[in-house]
Amino acid sequence: MNKLVLSLSLAVAQMLAVSAFAQTKGEADPAQSKAIPSAPATAAEKAEAKKARKAEGAAVAKSKKTTADADPSSLGKAKATTKAERKAAAAKRKAELAPAVKKGEISSGEK
């Protein structure tokens, strides 16, 4: 029994020693692989930084031109017709193509 306790205590001591010596001392890393600890930002500093980022983003968004901005003649054409006019145009197209679909020249989409 004493041999078992002795061997187990040596194994546990060795495991604890390895983990204790593996920890750093909290000093700055000489290779500069760790950042230097800094104080967290206050709420006022965060709000000021957010305001600056928002202003910068708004300026960038205003300066960029999209394809719609380049050709203003295409703006507003999506809703140029009413719903009734669109339905009438769809019915007209369907009526024009109905004989071709019936003959089998154009598939109806169902197979």
N, C-alpha and C positions, 0 to 999 in steps of 0.2 A: 504494500500500500504506500509506503514511504517513497519507494522508487517511482511509482506512478505520479504522486503529487509533485515530487521534485522535477520530473521530466516535463509535466504539464506547466508548472510554474516557470521553468526556464523557457519553454516555447512561448508562453504569454508575454514574458518579460522581453523576449527578443522581438515579438511583433510590436509591442508598445514602443520600444526603443527606435525601431525603424521609422514608425510614423512620427515620433517626436522629433527626430533629427531631420526629417524631410521637410518640415515647415520652415518658411522663411522668417527672417527677423523683422520684417516690416520696413526695411530700409529701401531707398531708391535703387532700382536695378541698374548696375553699371552698364549693361548693354542697351539701356533705354527701351526695353521691351514692355514696360509697364508705364501707364500714365501717372503723373503726379496727382495725388488726391487734391480735389478742389472743393470749395464750399458749394452746396446746391444753390441754384438760382432762386431768387425770390419771386413772388407772384408779380410784382411790379416789373421786374426785369423780363420775365416771360411775356407779359403783356406788351411791353415796348418792342421786344424782338418780333412778336407776332404782327404788330402794327407795321413794322418796317418790311417784313416779308409780304404782307398783304398789299402794301403800296407798290412794292417792286413787281409783284405778280400782275397787278392791275395795269401798270405801265407796259409790261411786256405784252399783255393781252391786247391792249389798244394798238400797239405798234405792229402786231402781226396781221397780215391780210389773208383772208380765206378765199376760196374760189368763188363763193357767193358775193364777197365784197368786190372782187375783180369784175364781175359781170352783173351789175344791178338789174339788168333787164329780165333776168330769170327769177327775180324775187316776186313772190306773191302769185305765182301761176298755179300752185298746187290746188288752191281753193277758188280758182277762177270760175268754175262751173258749180251749179247747185247739185244736190244729191239727186233730184229728179232728172236733171239733164244727164248725169252719169249713168243712171239706171236706163234711161231711154237709149243712150249710145250703146250700152252693153246689150240690150235687147235687139237693137238693130244689127250689131255684129253677129250675134247668135243666130238671128234669122237669115243673114246672108250666108253663113257657113253651114246651116242645117242641111241643105241638099248634099253638099260635099261629104259631110259626116255620114249621112244616110247611105250614100253610095260606097262608103269605105275608103274614099280618097284621103280623108283626114281621120286619124284615130281620135276617139272621144276622150281618151285618157284612161278608159277602163280596158283591161285586158283579160 
